[in-house]
Each structure stands twice: as C-alpha cells, then as structure tokens.
C-alpha cells in the first residue's frame, strides 16, 4: 500500500565498542546494582527473560557471590559487544536495508535523499 525504506546506521566496530563501554559504565554509575538488588527482592530471578537481560544477569551473579561488581561491569560490556555483533550480522543479511554512515556530516540530508530515491 505505502512504500517504505529501511535505513540502517553503520558505525565502525571500534566506535561501537567504545560507546558500549561508556554506556555500561554509566548504567552502573547510575544505580544498576541497586536496581537489580531491589528487583531481586521482588522476584526478578523468577522471570525467565528479565533475569537474563544484559546487565541484570551479570549483577545477579555478582550479588550471588560469583564475582565483584567491576567483574560484572566488564562481563556486561563483553556480553553487550557479542549481542551487538550478532544483531549487526542479522541486519546485514536484510537486503532491504539501505545503510548510511552514522558519522556522516549531514546524515539527515543523506537519509532524506535515500528515502526520496536519490541514492
């Protein structure tokens, strides 16, 4: 009925790795451990999905004596990097996606041009 264009933003793996590390550190600094501790008291471990979420799983392991919170942060960074790589590979197989460089100077103009059929 309506035409659509799928756009993907492409970033260098090293850039993604750095952004992931910064984001995970911010999550821990902003209270992830306290959040997981609170949710664990409300039955987080009973949920099959939530207890396996990136960050939650690693903090739960640390709370259960399986390491310290620095290790939990590093494990979360590694697990997130693996997840991003799998996602990236999965999306790359979709030929409908038109990839744009995320660091492009005028990304909006490029995206609009792609949507309009310009490239």
FIVO-528936 format. One record per atom (N, C-alpha, C): residue number from 1; atom name; z, y, x. Coordinates in nm, 3 decimals, m for minus. Atoms other than C-alpha are relative to their C-alpha. Layout:
N
LOKE | torlo | bavo | z | y | x
LOKE | NUM | CA | Z | Y | X
...
This chain:
119
LOKE | torlo | bavo | z | y | x
LOKE | 1 | N | 0.000 | m0.118 | 0.082
LOKE | 1 | CA | 0.000 | 0.000 | 0.000
LOKE | 1 | C | 0.000 | 0.125 | 0.087
LOKE | 2 | N | m0.007 | m0.114 | m0.092
LOKE | 2 | CA | 0.108 | 0.253 | 0.261
LOKE | 2 | C | m0.013 | m0.052 | 0.142
LOKE | 3 | N | 0.012 | 0.038 | m0.140
LOKE | 3 | CA | 0.006 | 0.234 | 0.622
LOKE | 3 | C | 0.129 | 0.031 | 0.075
LOKE | 4 | N | m0.119 | m0.027 | m0.081
LOKE | 4 | CA | 0.280 | 0.217 | 0.878
LOKE | 4 | C | m0.035 | m0.021 | 0.147
LOKE | 5 | N | 0.015 | 0.013 | m0.144
LOKE | 5 | CA | 0.307 | 0.247 | 1.252
LOKE | 5 | C | 0.137 | m0.032 | 0.056
LOKE | 6 | N | m0.126 | 0.036 | m0.066
LOKE | 6 | CA | 0.577 | 0.075 | 1.453
LOKE | 6 | C | m0.001 | 0.059 | 0.140
LOKE | 7 | N | m0.012 | m0.062 | m0.132
LOKE | 7 | CA | 0.690 | 0.274 | 1.755
LOKE | 7 | C | 0.117 | m0.062 | 0.073
LOKE | 8 | N | m0.107 | 0.048 | m0.086
LOKE | 8 | CA | 0.895 | 0.139 | 2.042
LOKE | 8 | C | 0.016 | 0.096 | 0.116
LOKE | 9 | N | m0.027 | m0.086 | m0.116
LOKE | 9 | CA | 1.061 | 0.339 | 2.317
LOKE | 9 | C | 0.025 | m0.088 | 0.120
LOKE | 10 | N | m0.009 | 0.081 | m0.120
LOKE | 10 | CA | 1.019 | 0.191 | 2.662
LOKE | 10 | C | 0.074 | 0.075 | 0.109
LOKE | 11 | N | m0.077 | m0.057 | m0.111
LOKE | 11 | CA | 1.272 | 0.259 | 2.937
LOKE | 11 | C | 0.000 | m0.100 | 0.114
LOKE | 12 | N | m0.008 | 0.087 | m0.117
LOKE | 12 | CA | 1.293 | 0.121 | 3.289
LOKE | 12 | C | 0.129 | m0.082 | m0.008
LOKE | 13 | N | m0.120 | 0.084 | 0.005
LOKE | 13 | CA | 1.538 | m0.172 | 3.317
LOKE | 13 | C | 0.119 | 0.061 | 0.073
LOKE | 14 | N | m0.112 | m0.061 | m0.074
LOKE | 14 | CA | 1.747 | 0.012 | 3.579
LOKE | 14 | C | 0.064 | 0.113 | m0.080
LOKE | 15 | N | m0.053 | m0.108 | 0.084
LOKE | 15 | CA | 1.782 | 0.309 | 3.344
LOKE | 15 | C | 0.082 | m0.058 | m0.116
LOKE | 16 | N | m0.074 | 0.065 | 0.109
LOKE | 16 | CA | 1.887 | 0.081 | 3.058
LOKE | 16 | C | 0.132 | m0.056 | 0.051
LOKE | 17 | N | m0.123 | 0.056 | m0.057
LOKE | 17 | CA | 2.140 | m0.094 | 3.283
LOKE | 17 | C | 0.105 | 0.108 | 0.019
LOKE | 18 | N | m0.094 | m0.111 | m0.021
LOKE | 18 | CA | 2.299 | 0.239 | 3.374
LOKE | 18 | C | 0.053 | 0.051 | m0.134
LOKE | 19 | N | m0.043 | m0.048 | 0.131
LOKE | 19 | CA | 2.309 | 0.354 | 3.012
LOKE | 19 | C | 0.097 | m0.098 | m0.066
LOKE | 20 | N | m0.090 | 0.103 | 0.054
LOKE | 20 | CA | 2.469 | 0.025 | 2.908
LOKE | 20 | C | 0.137 | 0.011 | 0.064
LOKE | 21 | N | m0.128 | m0.009 | m0.070
LOKE | 21 | CA | 2.737 | 0.056 | 3.175
LOKE | 21 | C | 0.080 | 0.122 | m0.045
LOKE | 22 | N | m0.068 | m0.123 | 0.044
LOKE | 22 | CA | 2.818 | 0.415 | 3.073
LOKE | 22 | C | 0.052 | m0.018 | m0.142
LOKE | 23 | N | m0.040 | 0.018 | 0.140
LOKE | 23 | CA | 2.829 | 0.321 | 2.705
LOKE | 23 | C | 0.120 | m0.094 | m0.013
LOKE | 24 | N | m0.111 | 0.096 | 0.007
LOKE | 24 | CA | 3.057 | 0.021 | 2.758
LOKE | 24 | C | 0.128 | 0.064 | 0.054
LOKE | 25 | N | m0.119 | m0.069 | m0.054
LOKE | 25 | CA | 3.294 | 0.225 | 2.977
LOKE | 25 | C | 0.056 | 0.098 | m0.103
LOKE | 26 | N | m0.045 | m0.095 | 0.102
LOKE | 26 | CA | 3.306 | 0.489 | 2.703
LOKE | 26 | C | 0.069 | m0.075 | m0.114
LOKE | 27 | N | m0.062 | 0.079 | 0.107
LOKE | 27 | CA | 3.383 | 0.221 | 2.442
LOKE | 27 | C | 0.143 | m0.038 | 0.039
LOKE | 28 | N | m0.134 | 0.038 | m0.046
LOKE | 28 | CA | 3.679 | 0.100 | 2.650
LOKE | 28 | C | 0.090 | 0.123 | 0.009
LOKE | 29 | N | m0.079 | m0.124 | m0.009
LOKE | 29 | CA | 3.795 | 0.457 | 2.721
LOKE | 29 | C | 0.039 | 0.055 | m0.137
LOKE | 30 | N | m0.024 | m0.053 | 0.135
LOKE | 30 | CA | 3.772 | 0.542 | 2.351
LOKE | 30 | C | 0.084 | m0.093 | m0.088
LOKE | 31 | N | m0.095 | 0.081 | 0.075
LOKE | 31 | CA | 4.005 | 0.261 | 2.245
LOKE | 31 | C | m0.047 | m0.135 | m0.049
LOKE | 32 | N | 0.047 | 0.132 | 0.045
LOKE | 32 | CA | 3.811 | m0.064 | 2.215
LOKE | 32 | C | 0.112 | m0.104 | 0.004
LOKE | 33 | N | m0.107 | 0.100 | m0.011
LOKE | 33 | CA | 4.111 | m0.267 | 2.335
LOKE | 33 | C | 0.097 | 0.014 | m0.116
LOKE | 34 | N | m0.093 | m0.023 | 0.110
LOKE | 34 | CA | 4.340 | m0.108 | 2.076
LOKE | 34 | C | m0.064 | m0.041 | m0.133
LOKE | 35 | N | 0.071 | 0.037 | 0.122
LOKE | 35 | CA | 4.077 | m0.156 | 1.805
LOKE | 35 | C | m0.002 | m0.152 | m0.018
LOKE | 36 | N | 0.006 | 0.147 | 0.009
LOKE | 36 | CA | 4.038 | m0.526 | 1.885
LOKE | 36 | C | 0.139 | m0.057 | m0.023
LOKE | 37 | N | m0.138 | 0.046 | 0.019
LOKE | 37 | CA | 4.415 | m0.573 | 1.909
LOKE | 37 | C | 0.041 | 0.015 | m0.147
LOKE | 38 | N | m0.032 | m0.026 | 0.142
LOKE | 38 | CA | 4.455 | m0.416 | 1.562
LOKE | 38 | C | m0.075 | m0.098 | m0.091
LOKE | 39 | N | 0.080 | 0.090 | 0.084
LOKE | 39 | CA | 4.171 | m0.621 | 1.412
LOKE | 39 | C | 0.041 | m0.146 | 0.018
LOKE | 40 | N | m0.047 | 0.137 | m0.023
LOKE | 40 | CA | 4.303 | m0.939 | 1.572
LOKE | 40 | C | 0.122 | m0.028 | m0.087
LOKE | 41 | N | m0.116 | 0.015 | 0.086
LOKE | 41 | CA | 4.625 | m0.880 | 1.381
LOKE | 41 | C | m0.036 | m0.013 | m0.147
LOKE | 42 | N | 0.047 | 0.009 | 0.139
LOKE | 42 | CA | 4.420 | m0.863 | 1.061
LOKE | 42 | C | m0.095 | m0.118 | m0.021
LOKE | 43 | N | 0.081 | 0.119 | 0.020
LOKE | 43 | CA | 4.233 | m1.188 | 1.118
LOKE | 43 | C | m0.139 | 0.002 | 0.063
LOKE | 44 | N | 0.131 | m0.008 | m0.065
LOKE | 44 | CA | 3.942 | m1.093 | 1.345
LOKE | 44 | C | m0.048 | m0.136 | 0.049
LOKE | 45 | N | 0.039 | 0.131 | m0.055
LOKE | 45 | CA | 3.946 | m1.438 | 1.501
LOKE | 45 | C | m0.051 | m0.096 | m0.108
LOKE | 46 | N | 0.045 | 0.086 | 0.110
LOKE | 46 | CA | 3.886 | m1.594 | 1.158
LOKE | 46 | C | m0.147 | 0.022 | m0.034
LOKE | 47 | N | 0.141 | m0.031 | 0.029
LOKE | 47 | CA | 3.546 | m1.425 | 1.130
LOKE | 47 | C | m0.090 | m0.062 | 0.105
LOKE | 48 | N | 0.088 | 0.069 | m0.094
LOKE | 48 | CA | 3.267 | m1.627 | 1.283
LOKE | 48 | C | m0.092 | 0.097 | 0.073
LOKE | 49 | N | 0.093 | m0.093 | m0.062
LOKE | 49 | CA | 3.048 | m1.327 | 1.356
LOKE | 49 | C | 0.073 | 0.111 | 0.075
LOKE | 50 | N | m0.067 | m0.117 | m0.060
LOKE | 50 | CA | 3.280 | m1.034 | 1.427
LOKE | 50 | C | 0.071 | m0.036 | 0.130
LOKE | 51 | N | m0.074 | 0.037 | m0.121
LOKE | 51 | CA | 3.489 | m1.221 | 1.683
LOKE | 51 | C | m0.092 | m0.030 | 0.117
LOKE | 52 | N | 0.097 | 0.027 | m0.107
LOKE | 52 | CA | 3.171 | m1.293 | 1.880
LOKE | 52 | C | m0.082 | 0.123 | 0.037
LOKE | 53 | N | 0.076 | m0.123 | m0.026
LOKE | 53 | CA | 3.041 | m0.935 | 1.879
LOKE | 53 | C | 0.021 | 0.044 | 0.145
LOKE | 54 | N | m0.010 | m0.050 | m0.137
LOKE | 54 | CA | 2.969 | m0.779 | 2.216
LOKE | 54 | C | 0.118 | 0.095 | 0.012
LOKE | 55 | N | m0.120 | m0.080 | m0.020
LOKE | 55 | CA | 3.289 | m0.627 | 2.345
LOKE | 55 | C | 0.121 | m0.065 | m0.064
LOKE | 56 | N | m0.112 | 0.065 | 0.068
LOKE | 56 | CA | 3.513 | m0.790 | 2.086
LOKE | 56 | C | 0.032 | m0.134 | 0.064
LOKE | 57 | N | m0.020 | 0.133 | m0.057
LOKE | 57 | CA | 3.464 | m1.136 | 2.231
LOKE | 57 | C | 0.069 | 0.010 | 0.137
LOKE | 58 | N | m0.055 | m0.014 | m0.134
LOKE | 58 | CA | 3.543 | m1.020 | 2.584
LOKE | 58 | C | 0.144 | 0.053 | m0.003
LOKE | 59 | N | m0.136 | m0.053 | 0.011
LOKE | 59 | CA | 3.851 | m0.820 | 2.481
LOKE | 59 | C | 0.093 | m0.106 | m0.057
LOKE | 60 | N | m0.083 | 0.108 | 0.054
LOKE | 60 | CA | 3.982 | m1.110 | 2.271
LOKE | 60 | C | 0.038 | m0.099 | 0.110
LOKE | 61 | N | m0.027 | 0.092 | m0.110
LOKE | 61 | CA | 3.950 | m1.334 | 2.576
LOKE | 61 | C | 0.108 | 0.057 | 0.092
LOKE | 62 | N | m0.100 | m0.064 | m0.085
LOKE | 62 | CA | 4.150 | m1.083 | 2.784
LOKE | 62 | C | 0.136 | 0.003 | m0.068
LOKE | 63 | N | m0.126 | m0.002 | 0.075
LOKE | 63 | CA | 4.414 | m1.049 | 2.511
LOKE | 63 | C | 0.065 | m0.138 | m0.002
LOKE | 64 | N | m0.051 | 0.137 | 0.003
LOKE | 64 | CA | 4.447 | m1.427 | 2.508
LOKE | 64 | C | 0.037 | m0.051 | 0.139
LOKE | 65 | N | m0.040 | 0.038 | m0.134
LOKE | 65 | CA | 4.518 | m1.428 | 2.881
LOKE | 65 | C | m0.113 | m0.049 | 0.088
LOKE | 66 | N | 0.114 | 0.048 | m0.077
LOKE | 66 | CA | 4.169 | m1.504 | 3.002
LOKE | 66 | C | m0.055 | 0.101 | 0.098
LOKE | 67 | N | 0.046 | m0.101 | m0.095
LOKE | 67 | CA | 4.147 | m1.207 | 3.235
LOKE | 67 | C | 0.057 | 0.136 | m0.035
LOKE | 68 | N | m0.048 | m0.135 | 0.027
LOKE | 68 | CA | 4.221 | m0.839 | 3.257
LOKE | 68 | C | m0.108 | 0.082 | m0.070
LOKE | 69 | N | 0.093 | m0.081 | 0.077
LOKE | 69 | CA | 4.054 | m0.555 | 3.074
LOKE | 69 | C | m0.115 | 0.054 | 0.085
LOKE | 70 | N | 0.111 | m0.037 | m0.088
LOKE | 70 | CA | 3.848 | m0.450 | 3.377
LOKE | 70 | C | m0.104 | m0.112 | 0.002
LOKE | 71 | N | 0.091 | 0.115 | 0.006
LOKE | 71 | CA | 3.701 | m0.800 | 3.380
LOKE | 71 | C | m0.070 | m0.004 | m0.135
LOKE | 72 | N | 0.060 | m0.003 | 0.134
LOKE | 72 | CA | 3.645 | m0.772 | 3.005
LOKE | 72 | C | m0.111 | 0.105 | m0.007
LOKE | 73 | N | 0.103 | m0.105 | m0.001
LOKE | 73 | CA | 3.454 | m0.447 | 3.058
LOKE | 73 | C | m0.123 | m0.046 | 0.077
LOKE | 74 | N | 0.113 | 0.048 | m0.081
LOKE | 74 | CA | 3.238 | m0.599 | 3.333
LOKE | 74 | C | m0.075 | m0.111 | m0.073
LOKE | 75 | N | 0.064 | 0.109 | 0.077
LOKE | 75 | CA | 3.174 | m0.909 | 3.119
LOKE | 75 | C | m0.079 | 0.056 | m0.118
LOKE | 76 | N | 0.070 | m0.063 | 0.112
LOKE | 76 | CA | 3.077 | m0.684 | 2.827
LOKE | 76 | C | m0.129 | 0.065 | 0.048
LOKE | 77 | N | 0.121 | m0.060 | m0.058
LOKE | 77 | CA | 2.833 | m0.494 | 3.047
LOKE | 77 | C | m0.105 | m0.108 | 0.025
LOKE | 78 | N | 0.095 | 0.108 | m0.031
LOKE | 78 | CA | 2.673 | m0.820 | 3.165
LOKE | 78 | C | m0.056 | m0.062 | m0.128
LOKE | 79 | N | 0.045 | 0.061 | 0.126
LOKE | 79 | CA | 2.657 | m0.969 | 2.814
LOKE | 79 | C | m0.095 | 0.094 | m0.074
LOKE | 80 | N | 0.087 | m0.097 | 0.067
LOKE | 80 | CA | 2.504 | m0.649 | 2.676
LOKE | 80 | C | m0.135 | 0.008 | 0.070
LOKE | 81 | N | 0.127 | m0.001 | m0.074
LOKE | 81 | CA | 2.242 | m0.644 | 2.952
LOKE | 81 | C | m0.085 | m0.121 | m0.037
LOKE | 82 | N | 0.074 | 0.121 | 0.039
LOKE | 82 | CA | 2.145 | m1.002 | 2.869
LOKE | 82 | C | m0.056 | 0.014 | m0.141
LOKE | 83 | N | 0.043 | m0.019 | 0.139
LOKE | 83 | CA | 2.127 | m0.916 | 2.498
LOKE | 83 | C | m0.120 | 0.095 | m0.007
LOKE | 84 | N | 0.109 | m0.098 | 0.000
LOKE | 84 | CA | 1.905 | m0.613 | 2.565
LOKE | 84 | C | m0.128 | m0.063 | 0.056
LOKE | 85 | N | 0.118 | 0.065 | m0.057
LOKE | 85 | CA | 1.671 | m0.822 | 2.782
LOKE | 85 | C | m0.065 | m0.095 | m0.102
LOKE | 86 | N | 0.054 | 0.090 | 0.103
LOKE | 86 | CA | 1.635 | m1.081 | 2.505
LOKE | 86 | C | m0.068 | 0.080 | m0.111
LOKE | 87 | N | 0.060 | m0.085 | 0.104
LOKE | 87 | CA | 1.571 | m0.809 | 2.246
LOKE | 87 | C | m0.133 | 0.058 | 0.047
LOKE | 88 | N | 0.120 | m0.061 | m0.056
LOKE | 88 | CA | 1.318 | m0.642 | 2.470
LOKE | 88 | C | m0.115 | m0.101 | 0.002
LOKE | 89 | N | 0.101 | 0.106 | m0.006
LOKE | 89 | CA | 1.132 | m0.969 | 2.522
LOKE | 89 | C | m0.051 | m0.033 | m0.140
LOKE | 90 | N | 0.037 | 0.032 | 0.139
LOKE | 90 | CA | 1.135 | m1.040 | 2.148
LOKE | 90 | C | m0.092 | 0.107 | m0.056
LOKE | 91 | N | 0.082 | m0.110 | 0.053
LOKE | 91 | CA | 0.998 | m0.697 | 2.056
LOKE | 91 | C | m0.135 | 0.010 | 0.071
LOKE | 92 | N | 0.126 | m0.006 | m0.075
LOKE | 92 | CA | 0.733 | m0.713 | 2.330
LOKE | 92 | C | m0.105 | m0.094 | m0.057
LOKE | 93 | N | 0.094 | 0.097 | 0.058
LOKE | 93 | CA | 0.577 | m1.011 | 2.153
LOKE | 93 | C | m0.064 | 0.050 | m0.129
LOKE | 94 | N | 0.054 | m0.054 | 0.125
LOKE | 94 | CA | 0.511 | m0.799 | 1.844
LOKE | 94 | C | m0.114 | 0.096 | 0.032
LOKE | 95 | N | 0.119 | m0.079 | m0.036
LOKE | 95 | CA | 0.156 | m0.670 | 1.892
LOKE | 95 | C | m0.015 | 0.126 | m0.085
LOKE | 96 | N | 0.011 | m0.118 | 0.086
LOKE | 96 | CA | 0.202 | m0.417 | 1.610
LOKE | 96 | C | 0.071 | 0.122 | 0.058
LOKE | 97 | N | m0.080 | m0.111 | m0.054
LOKE | 97 | CA | 0.445 | m0.207 | 1.813
LOKE | 97 | C | m0.081 | 0.079 | 0.101
LOKE | 98 | N | 0.065 | m0.094 | m0.093
LOKE | 98 | CA | 0.298 | 0.095 | 1.989
LOKE | 98 | C | 0.111 | 0.056 | 0.089
LOKE | 99 | N | m0.106 | m0.037 | m0.093
LOKE | 99 | CA | 0.509 | 0.158 | 2.299
LOKE | 99 | C | m0.023 | 0.139 | 0.059
LOKE | 100 | N | 0.001 | m0.134 | m0.059
LOKE | 100 | CA | 0.592 | 0.509 | 2.420
LOKE | 100 | C | 0.106 | 0.004 | 0.110
LOKE | 101 | N | m0.098 | m0.016 | m0.108
LOKE | 101 | CA | 0.769 | 0.604 | 2.742
LOKE | 101 | C | 0.116 | 0.086 | m0.050
LOKE | 102 | N | m0.117 | m0.072 | 0.053
LOKE | 102 | CA | 1.123 | 0.706 | 2.643
LOKE | 102 | C | 0.026 | 0.129 | 0.076
LOKE | 103 | N | m0.026 | m0.119 | m0.080
LOKE | 103 | CA | 1.138 | 0.960 | 2.925
LOKE | 103 | C | m0.112 | 0.102 | m0.004
LOKE | 104 | N | 0.113 | m0.092 | 0.009
LOKE | 104 | CA | 0.815 | 1.131 | 2.827
LOKE | 104 | C | 0.048 | 0.141 | m0.035
LOKE | 105 | N | m0.042 | m0.139 | 0.018
LOKE | 105 | CA | 0.844 | 1.509 | 2.836
LOKE | 105 | C | m0.009 | 0.045 | m0.145
LOKE | 106 | N | 0.017 | m0.042 | 0.139
LOKE | 106 | CA | 0.707 | 1.567 | 2.487
LOKE | 106 | C | m0.015 | m0.123 | m0.089
LOKE | 107 | N | 0.001 | 0.126 | 0.073
LOKE | 107 | CA | 0.799 | 1.245 | 2.314
LOKE | 107 | C | m0.037 | 0.017 | m0.147
LOKE | 108 | N | 0.028 | m0.023 | 0.143
LOKE | 108 | CA | 0.784 | 1.389 | 1.962
LOKE | 108 | C | m0.149 | 0.020 | m0.022
LOKE | 109 | N | 0.144 | m0.023 | 0.014
LOKE | 109 | CA | 0.428 | 1.513 | 2.008
LOKE | 109 | C | m0.077 | m0.129 | 0.022
LOKE | 110 | N | 0.066 | 0.128 | m0.028
LOKE | 110 | CA | 0.325 | 1.179 | 2.158
LOKE | 110 | C | 0.015 | m0.095 | m0.118
LOKE | 111 | N | m0.024 | 0.088 | 0.115
LOKE | 111 | CA | 0.485 | 0.990 | 1.869
LOKE | 111 | C | m0.083 | 0.043 | m0.120
LOKE | 112 | N | 0.079 | m0.050 | 0.113
LOKE | 112 | CA | 0.320 | 1.212 | 1.609
LOKE | 112 | C | m0.148 | m0.028 | 0.020
LOKE | 113 | N | 0.139 | 0.032 | m0.030
LOKE | 113 | CA | m0.015 | 1.166 | 1.783
LOKE | 113 | C | m0.031 | m0.146 | m0.022
LOKE | 114 | N | 0.018 | 0.144 | 0.019
LOKE | 114 | CA | 0.030 | 0.790 | 1.779
LOKE | 114 | C | m0.002 | m0.033 | m0.149
LOKE | 115 | N | m0.006 | 0.024 | 0.144
LOKE | 115 | CA | 0.124 | 0.792 | 1.411
LOKE | 115 | C | m0.128 | 0.049 | m0.068
LOKE | 116 | N | 0.122 | m0.056 | 0.058
LOKE | 116 | CA | m0.177 | 1.010 | 1.331
LOKE | 116 | C | m0.126 | m0.075 | 0.044
LOKE | 117 | N | 0.114 | 0.079 | m0.046
LOKE | 117 | CA | m0.401 | 0.765 | 1.517
LOKE | 117 | C | m0.067 | 0.056 | 0.122
LOKE | 118 | N | 0.059 | m0.064 | m0.117
LOKE | 118 | CA | m0.459 | 0.978 | 1.822
LOKE | 118 | C | 0.000 | m0.083 | 0.126
LOKE | 119 | N | 0.001 | 0.082 | m0.121
LOKE | 119 | CA | m0.372 | 0.711 | 2.080
LOKE | 119 | C | 0.063 | m0.134 | m0.022
